[in-house]
Amino acid sequence: MIGSGVVSERPVTLAEVLELLEGIKKERELRYEQRLDYDYAQKFVRLKAGEAAKLVEELVKTFGLREGAAVQLVDLLPGTQEEVELLLSKERKRPSPEELPKLLELLNQYRK
């Protein structure tokens, strides 16, 4: 990886990280940092990569959230309105109090 530059950058869910690392693992042995990330992702991933991407897209489209905030919600899947408000407290655009129950309902649909 020495000498390689950043081609593009975007927030990814933990499920996507796990999928990417599994692909790398099939090709070659993971480096130390990648193994740590792989172990972490295996322990804490809650959705499959396709479901996570779909949920991120729905959150961005329906509630006007930034992609980074939507990824954070998908990775953590908060269970209460207070947790959602806390996670989105630094965001410029936040869901209105009327939208919070709808957002929580959407997250609950994906919770296993």
Contacts in CASP RR format, 6 or more apart in sequence:
PFRMAT RR
TARGET T0000
AUTHOR 0000-0000-0000
METHOD contacts of the structure
MODEL  1
MIGSGVVSERPVTLAEVLELLEGIKKERELRYEQRLDYDYAQKFVRLKAG
EAAKLVEELVKTFGLREGAAVQLVDLLPGTQEEVELLLSKERKRPSPEEL
PKLLELLNQYRK
10 67 0 8 1.000
11 67 0 8 1.000
11 68 0 8 1.000
11 71 0 8 1.000
12 20 0 8 1.000
12 71 0 8 1.000
13 47 0 8 1.000
13 49 0 8 1.000
13 52 0 8 1.000
13 53 0 8 1.000
13 56 0 8 1.000
13 71 0 8 1.000
13 74 0 8 1.000
13 75 0 8 1.000
14 41 0 8 1.000
14 44 0 8 1.000
14 45 0 8 1.000
14 46 0 8 1.000
14 52 0 8 1.000
14 75 0 8 1.000
15 41 0 8 1.000
15 45 0 8 1.000
15 46 0 8 1.000
15 47 0 8 1.000
15 48 0 8 1.000
15 49 0 8 1.000
15 50 0 8 1.000
15 51 0 8 1.000
15 52 0 8 1.000
15 53 0 8 1.000
15 74 0 8 1.000
16 49 0 8 1.000
16 52 0 8 1.000
16 53 0 8 1.000
17 37 0 8 1.000
17 41 0 8 1.000
18 38 0 8 1.000
18 41 0 8 1.000
18 42 0 8 1.000
18 45 0 8 1.000
18 49 0 8 1.000
19 49 0 8 1.000
21 30 0 8 1.000
21 34 0 8 1.000
21 37 0 8 1.000
21 38 0 8 1.000
21 41 0 8 1.000
22 38 0 8 1.000
24 30 0 8 1.000
24 34 0 8 1.000
25 38 0 8 1.000
30 38 0 8 1.000
44 75 0 8 1.000
46 75 0 8 1.000
46 77 0 8 1.000
46 111 0 8 1.000
46 112 0 8 1.000
47 55 0 8 1.000
47 74 0 8 1.000
47 77 0 8 1.000
47 110 0 8 1.000
47 112 0 8 1.000
51 110 0 8 1.000
52 74 0 8 1.000
52 75 0 8 1.000
55 70 0 8 1.000
55 74 0 8 1.000
55 106 0 8 1.000
55 107 0 8 1.000
55 110 0 8 1.000
56 67 0 8 1.000
56 70 0 8 1.000
56 71 0 8 1.000
56 74 0 8 1.000
58 106 0 8 1.000
59 65 0 8 1.000
59 69 0 8 1.000
59 70 0 8 1.000
59 73 0 8 1.000
59 74 0 8 1.000
59 103 0 8 1.000
59 106 0 8 1.000
60 66 0 8 1.000
60 67 0 8 1.000
60 70 0 8 1.000
62 102 0 8 1.000
62 106 0 8 1.000
63 95 0 8 1.000
63 99 0 8 1.000
63 103 0 8 1.000
64 93 0 8 1.000
65 73 0 8 1.000
65 88 0 8 1.000
65 91 0 8 1.000
65 93 0 8 1.000
65 95 0 8 1.000
66 91 0 8 1.000
66 93 0 8 1.000
69 87 0 8 1.000
69 88 0 8 1.000
69 91 0 8 1.000
72 87 0 8 1.000
73 84 0 8 1.000
73 87 0 8 1.000
73 88 0 8 1.000
73 103 0 8 1.000
73 107 0 8 1.000
74 110 0 8 1.000
76 83 0 8 1.000
76 87 0 8 1.000
77 107 0 8 1.000
77 110 0 8 1.000
77 111 0 8 1.000
78 84 0 8 1.000
78 86 0 8 1.000
78 87 0 8 1.000
78 104 0 8 1.000
78 107 0 8 1.000
79 104 0 8 1.000
79 107 0 8 1.000
79 108 0 8 1.000
79 111 0 8 1.000
80 104 0 8 1.000
81 100 0 8 1.000
81 101 0 8 1.000
81 104 0 8 1.000
84 95 0 8 1.000
84 100 0 8 1.000
84 103 0 8 1.000
84 104 0 8 1.000
84 107 0 8 1.000
85 94 0 8 1.000
85 100 0 8 1.000
88 94 0 8 1.000
88 95 0 8 1.000
95 102 0 8 1.000
95 103 0 8 1.000
END
